[in-house]
Amino acid sequence: MSIGFDLCALDFSPIKGPEGNIEYLIHLKKSENEAGENLGGLDPVIVSDRAFETLAKQHA
């Protein structure tokens, strides 16, 4: 988050985009420090893995 934003929330859309891509929803807020923080303790890799697993089940 070195661009000056705090990560407040991160999730994926349960509906794939028009090209079949996974779309993510992110809630950022302007940080008081330049580095920014992960306020929710969210791991983007875990969110991404969960998105692939969930959406693969929908299309199986």
N, C-alpha and C positions, 0 to 999 in steps of 0.2 A: 504494500500500500504506500509505496514511496512517492506517490503523486499527490499526497496531502488529503486523502480521504480515509475515513474509518469504514470498515465493512460491518454493517449492522445485520444484514440478513442475505442469504443466498439460497435459491431453490431453482427447480426446473419446472417448465410448463408441462402439464400432463398431455398436451396436444403437440404433435410434431409440426414443424413449419411446412410451408408449401412444397419445399424441395426434400422433405423428409428429415430435415435437420432438427436437432434438439435445441430448444431455446431456453435460455436461463434468465431468471429474474434476480436482480441484485439491488439491494438497498444500501446506498452509500450516503454518508454525510460528511460535510467539510470538517476536517480534523483541526484541532487546535495546534497540533505539531505537524511538522513537514512530513514525517514518516507515516503517520496514520497507524491505526491499530485494527486488529481483528476482534471486534467487541463481542461477537457471539461465539468465539472459539470454533468457528466453522472451518472445516477442511474441504477446500474446493475439489480435491481428488475424490473424497468420499461422496460428495454431492454428485459429481459426474458419474461415478460408478453406480450409484443408486438410480440415476436417471437412465443409464443404459439398461440396467436390470429391469426396472419397472416398465420401460417402453418396449423392451424385447418381449416381455410377457404379454403385453397388449396385442402384439402382432404375431403371436405364435399360434 
